Amino acid sequence: MKLDPALLDLLVCPDCRGALAVDEAASELVCTACGLAYPVRDDIPVLLVDEARPTRATR
């Protein structure tokens, strides 16, 4: 997964505006605040809440 570090500094979770962390193994960006994981397809983050999956049991 190749994402520009400058782009990562600008991106936030569209649901809660929390910071996003890179999960290379899963090819996802994971919100450090609410726990939603957003897929990265062909090196393009898909920041749609409908496409995200929860990583925690409760939100």
C-alpha positions in Angstrom: 0.0 0.0 0.0 1.6 3.3 -1.1 0.0 6.4 0.4 1.6 9.8 0.4 2.5 10.8 4.0 1.4 14.3 3.3 -2.0 13.0 2.3 -2.3 10.9 5.5 -1.6 14.0 7.5 -4.7 15.6 6.0 -7.1 12.7 6.2 -9.5 12.2 9.1 -12.4 9.8 9.8 -15.5 11.1 8.0 -17.7 9.8 10.8 -16.0 11.3 13.9 -13.1 13.4 12.5 -10.6 11.2 14.4 -7.1 10.5 13.3 -6.5 7.6 10.9 -3.7 5.0 11.4 -2.4 2.8 8.6 -2.9 -1.0 8.9 -0.6 -2.3 6.2 -1.5 -6.0 6.8 -5.3 -5.4 6.2 -4.8 -2.6 3.6 -7.0 -0.3 5.7 -7.0 3.1 7.5 -8.3 2.6 11.0 -9.8 5.5 13.0 -8.0 5.8 16.4 -11.1 7.4 18.0 -14.2 5.4 16.9 -12.5 2.3 15.5 -14.0 2.2 12.0 -11.7 0.7 9.4 -11.7 2.1 5.9 -10.5 0.0 2.9 -7.7 1.1 0.7 -8.2 -0.1 -2.9 -5.5 0.3 -5.5 -3.7 2.7 -3.2 -6.8 4.9 -2.9 -8.5 5.3 0.5 -12.3 4.7 0.3 -13.5 7.1 3.0 -17.2 6.2 2.9 -18.9 5.4 6.2 -21.0 2.8 4.3 -17.8 1.0 3.2 -16.2 1.0 6.6 -16.2 -1.9 9.0 -16.2 -1.6 12.8 -13.1 -2.9 14.6 -14.6 -2.7 18.1 -17.6 -4.4 19.6 -19.2 -1.2 20.7 -19.1 2.3 19.2 
